[in-house]
Amino acid sequence: MLPVNFLGPYALLPNAENSPLLLGEQQSWQPGIYFWTFLYNKAHRINFIGCSPDNIAERHNEHIQEFFDGQRKFYELDDLNNGVLTQAYSPTDDHEKFVTNFDTLMEGVSLIRVFFSPLSESPQTLTRITCALAAHLQRLGGRAADWLDLDPVAYDPADYPGPMTIRLGRPAFVASLPDEMHL
């Protein structure tokens, strides 16, 4: 059994709650897996799942740059507060929409909370865990799938060598995240 212990929540940008910043956490400068959440009804709702075989913090520097360049989706703040994920901006929108709404869009980025698990596993194992978690949320349907901003993920254990069990630990309530998964 592989323990996958998540740390967090951390923020990408300075925020009103003064949540600690991800890039200021020494353990984030290691390989591992991560997910982003938005807090709704005292539960963290997973919005994005990823992995970095090299360095989680450096990968998040790239993500932050993607936000600043308008290469990522942003969500309506009022809808987030009401438990609905409504797109406010997409990279396919015109650049004028991005510039006009920049302050509000960045406010949305400051609401993202990051959980990560430093793992010194092979890139294939990190990808396997990430895909399995995403596929789990998509299979659940409902809000778990609605909040997830990923293309459909096909996970087949037969694509990987041998069975694997992971035990998921986290310091805060994360909606729809199981305690254990058999991959």
C-alpha positions as CSV (number, residue, x, y, z in Angstrom):
1,M,0.0,0.0,0.0
2,L,1.3,3.4,-1.0
3,P,0.5,6.3,1.4
4,V,-0.4,9.5,-0.5
5,N,-0.5,12.2,2.2
6,F,-1.7,15.5,0.9
7,L,-0.6,18.8,2.5
8,G,-2.7,21.9,2.3
9,P,-4.6,23.9,1.6
10,Y,-2.2,26.4,0.1
11,A,-2.9,29.4,-2.1
12,L,-1.4,30.3,-5.5
13,L,-1.7,34.1,-4.8
14,P,-1.9,36.3,-1.7
15,N,-5.5,36.1,-0.4
16,A,-7.9,37.6,2.1
17,E,-7.7,34.6,4.4
18,N,-3.9,34.8,4.5
19,S,-3.6,31.1,3.5
20,P,0.0,30.1,3.2
21,L,1.4,30.3,-0.3
22,L,2.3,27.1,-2.1
23,L,5.6,28.4,-3.4
24,G,6.7,29.2,0.2
25,E,6.3,25.6,1.3
26,Q,9.7,23.8,1.1
27,Q,8.0,20.4,0.4
28,S,6.3,21.7,-2.7
29,W,9.8,21.8,-4.4
30,Q,9.7,18.1,-4.9
31,P,8.0,15.7,-7.4
32,G,4.4,14.6,-6.6
33,I,0.7,15.0,-7.3
34,Y,-1.6,17.8,-6.6
35,F,-5.1,19.1,-7.0
36,W,-6.8,22.4,-6.9
37,T,-10.0,23.1,-5.0
38,F,-12.6,25.8,-4.3
39,L,-14.1,26.0,-0.9
40,Y,-17.9,25.6,-0.8
41,N,-20.1,24.6,2.1
42,K,-17.0,24.0,4.3
43,A,-15.8,21.4,1.9
44,H,-13.0,21.6,-0.7
45,R,-14.3,20.7,-4.2
46,I,-11.7,19.4,-6.5
47,N,-11.4,21.5,-9.7
48,F,-8.1,20.2,-11.3
49,I,-5.7,17.3,-10.7
50,G,-2.1,17.1,-11.9
51,C,1.3,15.7,-11.3
52,S,4.9,16.8,-11.7
53,P,7.7,14.2,-11.9
54,D,10.2,17.0,-11.3
55,N,8.9,19.7,-9.1
56,I,5.4,20.7,-8.0
57,A,6.4,24.3,-7.2
58,E,8.0,24.9,-10.6
59,R,5.0,23.4,-12.3
60,H,2.8,25.8,-10.4
61,N,5.0,28.7,-11.6
62,E,4.0,27.6,-15.1
63,H,0.3,27.4,-14.1
64,I,0.5,30.9,-12.6
65,Q,2.1,32.2,-15.8
66,E,-0.7,30.5,-17.8
67,F,-3.3,32.4,-15.7
68,F,-1.5,35.7,-16.2
69,D,-1.3,35.0,-20.0
70,G,-5.0,34.2,-20.3
71,Q,-4.3,30.6,-21.2
72,R,-6.5,29.0,-18.5
73,K,-10.2,29.1,-17.6
74,F,-11.6,31.5,-15.0
75,Y,-14.9,31.2,-13.2
76,E,-17.7,33.5,-12.1
77,L,-17.1,34.5,-8.5
78,D,-20.7,34.8,-7.5
79,D,-21.5,31.4,-8.9
80,L,-18.6,29.8,-7.1
81,N,-19.9,31.2,-3.8
82,N,-23.3,29.5,-4.7
83,G,-21.7,26.2,-5.5
84,V,-21.8,26.4,-9.3
85,L,-18.9,26.4,-11.6
86,T,-19.7,28.8,-14.4
87,Q,-17.0,29.8,-16.9
88,A,-16.2,33.6,-16.9
89,Y,-13.3,33.4,-19.4
90,S,-11.8,30.8,-21.6
91,P,-8.5,31.0,-23.6
92,T,-10.8,30.8,-26.8
93,D,-12.4,34.2,-25.8
94,D,-11.0,37.4,-27.2
95,H,-8.1,39.1,-25.4
96,E,-10.2,42.2,-24.7
97,K,-12.5,40.2,-22.4
98,F,-9.4,39.1,-20.5
99,V,-8.0,42.6,-20.2
100,T,-11.3,44.1,-19.2
101,N,-12.0,41.6,-16.5
102,F,-8.4,41.0,-15.3
103,D,-8.9,42.2,-11.7
104,T,-11.9,40.0,-11.2
105,L,-10.3,37.0,-12.9
106,M,-7.2,37.3,-10.6
107,E,-9.5,37.5,-7.6
108,G,-10.8,34.1,-8.7
109,V,-7.3,32.7,-8.9
110,S,-6.7,33.9,-5.3
111,L,-9.6,31.5,-4.3
112,I,-7.9,28.4,-5.6
113,R,-6.5,26.2,-2.8
114,V,-3.8,23.6,-3.6
115,F,-3.3,20.3,-1.9
116,F,-0.2,18.3,-2.8
117,S,1.5,15.1,-1.9
118,P,5.3,15.0,-2.4
119,L,6.0,11.5,-3.9
120,S,9.3,10.2,-5.2
121,E,7.7,7.7,-7.4
122,S,8.2,7.0,-11.1
123,P,6.5,9.4,-13.6
124,Q,4.3,6.4,-14.6
125,T,3.2,5.9,-11.0
126,L,2.4,9.6,-10.6
127,T,0.4,9.6,-13.8
128,R,-1.4,6.4,-12.8
129,I,-2.5,7.9,-9.5
130,T,-3.5,11.2,-11.1
131,C,-5.6,9.5,-13.8
132,A,-7.2,7.2,-11.3
133,L,-8.3,10.1,-9.1
134,A,-9.7,12.1,-12.1
135,A,-11.5,9.0,-13.4
136,H,-12.9,8.3,-10.0
137,L,-14.4,11.9,-9.8
138,Q,-15.8,11.7,-13.3
139,R,-17.4,8.3,-12.7
140,L,-19.1,9.7,-9.5
141,G,-20.9,12.2,-11.7
142,G,-22.9,15.0,-10.1
143,R,-21.0,17.8,-8.4
144,A,-17.8,15.8,-8.2
145,A,-17.7,15.6,-12.0
146,D,-19.2,19.1,-12.6
147,W,-16.5,20.8,-10.6
148,L,-13.7,19.0,-12.3
149,D,-12.1,21.0,-15.1
150,L,-10.4,18.2,-17.0
151,D,-11.1,16.4,-20.3
152,P,-12.6,13.0,-19.8
153,V,-10.0,10.6,-18.4
154,A,-10.0,6.9,-19.3
155,Y,-8.3,4.9,-16.6
156,D,-7.8,1.2,-17.1
157,P,-5.8,-0.7,-14.5
158,A,-4.8,-3.2,-17.2
159,D,-2.7,-0.4,-18.8
160,Y,-0.3,-0.6,-15.8
161,P,1.9,-3.3,-14.3
162,G,0.2,-5.1,-11.4
163,P,-2.4,-4.0,-8.9
164,M,-1.7,-1.1,-6.6
165,T,-3.5,0.3,-3.5
166,I,-3.2,3.8,-2.3
167,R,-4.3,5.3,1.0
168,L,-5.2,9.0,0.8
169,G,-4.6,11.3,3.7
170,R,-5.5,14.9,3.9
171,P,-5.7,17.6,6.6
172,A,-9.0,19.1,5.5
173,F,-12.3,17.7,4.2
174,V,-12.1,17.2,0.4
175,A,-15.5,16.3,-1.1
176,S,-15.6,13.0,-3.0
177,L,-12.0,12.0,-2.2
178,P,-12.0,8.4,-1.0
179,D,-9.7,7.2,1.9
180,E,-8.4,4.3,-0.2
181,M,-8.3,3.3,-3.8
182,H,-7.4,0.0,-5.5
183,L,-5.8,0.8,-8.8
